Amino acid sequence: MPLHHIIPRHEWKTRFGNLKGLNAKDNTIELTMEQHAHVHAHYYAEITHHEYDRIASLYIASLINKQEALSLSVVARNRARKGEKRSPEFCIFMSAVRKGMVFTPEHCRNISLSKIGMKHTQKWKRETSLRMMDKVRGPYKPETKPRKSRIISPEHRTHISEGLVRAWKLRTRKNTSINHSQVIEKKEKYR
């Protein structure tokens, strides 16, 4: 009969920092396979809503194999860590690891092919535009001389984008050419 952990491994590690005592008698209970799958399904649906419980119930009920369970758990872990700030030590470590990496041309081509068709959503574009709106863009390195840049107001930015849209509509009309005098008159009107 399989052992069921009352406090699961992922929660034990976050609570106590290690796995000592995980398999102690007061943390384990013997269940049948059906009971074990039912307990994890119940945990997921009613109590914890934790993705690991859903994966465990599917695996124990033999609805997915071990490889699928492992890949789903990696996806669940990455979702849980999304937006998490990384420590400076970790960033330095990863930088040192990546410095020695050399990608083959085939690997570079595969990365390029995997990004074909990836588009940013309109929501992402809008949020990025708003985030960058009143930022003064400067140099990356603080020791270099700062660049002179101007801050564009939101009204001016929308005015520029409306003008670009109008110009694009004029240019894409069929069997018509741009009348440059009209464009110049409109520019003078907005000055």
C-alpha positions in Angstrom: 0.0 0.0 0.0 1.3 3.5 -0.9 2.2 6.0 1.8 0.4 9.3 1.7 2.2 12.3 3.2 -0.1 14.4 5.4 2.1 17.4 4.9 3.3 17.0 1.3 7.0 17.3 0.3 6.7 20.7 -1.4 5.0 22.2 1.6 7.3 20.4 4.1 10.3 21.9 2.4 8.9 25.5 2.5 7.8 25.1 6.1 10.9 23.5 7.6 13.7 24.2 5.0 14.7 20.6 4.6 13.2 17.1 4.2 14.1 15.7 7.7 11.1 14.1 9.2 9.1 13.9 6.0 8.6 10.2 6.2 8.0 10.0 10.0 5.1 7.9 11.2 3.1 10.9 12.3 3.3 12.5 8.8 2.4 9.3 6.8 -0.7 7.2 6.4 -1.3 4.1 4.3 -4.0 4.4 1.6 -5.2 2.4 -1.4 -4.4 3.8 -4.8 -8.0 4.9 -5.3 -8.1 6.6 -1.9 -4.8 8.2 -2.5 -5.9 9.7 -5.9 -9.2 10.8 -4.3 -7.4 12.6 -1.4 -5.1 14.5 -3.8 -8.1 15.4 -6.0 -10.0 16.6 -2.9 -7.0 18.7 -1.8 -6.8 20.3 -5.2 -10.5 21.0 -5.5 -11.4 22.0 -2.0 -8.4 22.8 0.3 -5.1 23.8 -1.2 -5.9 24.5 -4.9 -2.2 23.6 -5.4 -1.2 22.4 -8.9 1.0 19.6 -7.4 -2.1 18.0 -5.9 -3.8 17.9 -9.2 -0.8 16.4 -10.9 -0.4 13.8 -8.1 -4.1 12.7 -8.4 -3.7 12.3 -12.2 -0.5 10.3 -11.8 -1.8 8.0 -9.1 -5.0 7.4 -11.0 -2.8 6.4 -14.0 -4.2 9.1 -16.2 -0.8 10.5 -17.0 2.6 8.8 -17.0 5.7 9.8 -14.9 7.3 11.9 -17.7 4.1 13.9 -18.1 3.8 14.4 -14.4 7.4 15.6 -14.2 6.9 18.1 -17.1 3.6 19.4 -15.6 5.3 19.9 -12.2 8.1 21.9 -13.9 5.5 24.1 -15.6 3.7 24.5 -12.2 6.9 25.5 -10.5 7.7 28.1 -13.2 4.2 29.6 -12.9 4.5 29.8 -9.2 7.9 31.6 -9.5 6.8 34.0 -12.2 7.5 37.6 -11.2 9.7 36.5 -8.4 12.7 38.8 -7.8 16.0 36.9 -8.0 18.8 37.6 -5.5 21.9 39.4 -6.7 24.0 36.4 -5.9 21.9 34.2 -8.1 22.1 36.7 -11.0 25.9 36.8 -10.6 26.1 33.0 -10.6 23.9 32.7 -13.7 25.9 35.4 -15.5 29.1 33.4 -14.8 27.4 30.2 -16.0 26.2 31.8 -19.3 29.6 33.5 -20.1 31.1 30.1 -21.0 28.2 29.0 -23.1 28.8 28.7 -26.8 25.8 28.1 -29.1 26.2 26.1 -32.2 24.7 27.5 -35.4 22.0 24.8 -35.3 21.1 25.8 -31.8 20.8 29.5 -32.8 18.7 28.5 -35.8 16.4 26.4 -33.5 16.0 29.4 -31.1 15.2 31.6 -34.0 12.6 29.2 -35.4 10.9 28.8 -32.0 10.3 32.5 -31.9 8.6 32.7 -35.3 5.0 33.8 -35.0 5.4 35.1 -31.4 3.6 38.4 -31.2 3.2 40.8 -28.3 -0.5 41.3 -27.3 -2.1 44.7 -27.5 -2.4 44.7 -23.7 1.3 44.2 -23.4 2.1 46.9 -25.9 -0.2 49.4 -24.2 1.2 48.7 -20.7 4.8 49.0 -22.0 4.0 52.2 -23.8 2.5 53.7 -20.6 5.4 52.4 -18.5 7.9 54.1 -20.8 5.9 57.3 -21.4 7.5 59.7 -18.9 10.8 58.0 -18.5 14.0 59.8 -19.4 16.0 57.3 -21.3 19.7 57.5 -20.5 22.8 55.4 -20.8 23.1 51.9 -19.5 26.4 52.5 -17.7 26.4 55.2 -15.0 30.0 56.2 -15.7 29.2 57.3 -19.2 28.1 60.9 -20.0 24.3 61.1 -19.7 22.4 61.7 -22.9 20.2 64.8 -23.3 16.7 63.7 -23.9 13.3 65.3 -23.7 10.2 64.0 -22.0 7.2 63.7 -24.3 3.8 64.4 -22.7 1.0 61.8 -23.2 -1.0 64.4 -25.2 1.9 65.0 -27.6 2.5 61.3 -27.9 -1.1 60.6 -28.9 -1.0 63.5 -31.3 2.1 62.0 -33.0 0.5 58.6 -33.2 -2.7 60.0 -34.7 -0.6 61.8 -37.4 1.2 58.6 -38.2 -2.1 56.8 -38.6 -3.5 59.4 -40.9 -0.4 59.4 -43.0 -0.5 55.6 -43.2 -4.1 55.6 -44.3 -3.4 58.2 -46.9 -0.5 56.1 -48.2 -2.3 52.8 -48.3 -5.4 54.0 -50.2 -5.6 52.4 -53.6 -4.9 54.4 -56.8 -4.2 57.6 -54.9 -1.0 59.3 -54.1 -0.2 61.6 -51.2 -0.9 65.2 -51.8 2.1 66.8 -50.0 0.4 70.2 -49.9 -2.4 68.8 -47.8 0.1 67.2 -45.4 2.0 70.5 -45.0 -1.2 72.4 -44.4 -2.2 69.9 -41.7 1.2 70.3 -40.1 0.9 74.0 -40.0 -2.6 73.7 -38.5 -1.2 71.8 -35.5 1.8 74.0 -34.8 
